[in-house]
Amino acid sequence: MKRRQKRRLNRRPKKRQKNRQKRRPNRTFVYSFEYEAREISKDLKIPLEKVEHIIKNELNL
């Protein structure tokens, strides 16, 4: 076995990055609310901004 190969085998494995979702909030959660807001605004014929505002107030975001 060559010296270089031995060295490669003895090296520690690279550390893998931790789950990215822990670092940033889950975007699918936000997208689902945007979709719901659009559906509600269509059904009630209210502008989308008002619906989003109401949802954000309810969630205290």
N, C-alpha and C positions, 0 to 999 in steps of 0.2 A: 504493500500500500504506500502510495506516495505521501510525502510529508504534508503537502498542501491539502490532500484529501483528509488526512487525519485531523489537521487543524480545523477544517470545515465541520467535521463530525463532532468535535469537542466543543464547538461554539454553543453558547446558550441560544435557545430559540428566540426569535424576535418577539417583543411584547406586542400583542394585538391591541388595537384600539378598543376601548370600552364601547358599549352600545351607544350609538350616537343619540338615541332618543332621550338618554339621561341628560345629555348636554343641552339639547334644545327642545322646546315643547313640541308635542305631537301635532303636526300640521293637519292631519286628517280630521282632527277634532274641530279645528277652525273651519275647514272646508265644509264639513257637514252642516255647521250653523249657517254658513253663507247660502248653502242650497236650501235649507229650511226657510231662511228669511225670504228668499226669492219666491218660494212656493206660497208662503203666507201672504206676501204682498200681492201676488196674482189673485189669490182667492178673495182677499178682503178689499182689493183695489186701493191699497194704501201705498204711497211711495216707499221704495226699498230702504231709503235712508232712515225713515221713521221707524220701520220695523226693526232694522239693525240697532237703532238707538234704544228701542224698548227692550230688546233682548239683552243688550249690554247692561242696561240699568238693572234688569232682573238678575243677571249673573254677577253684578257688581264688578265688572271688568274695568 
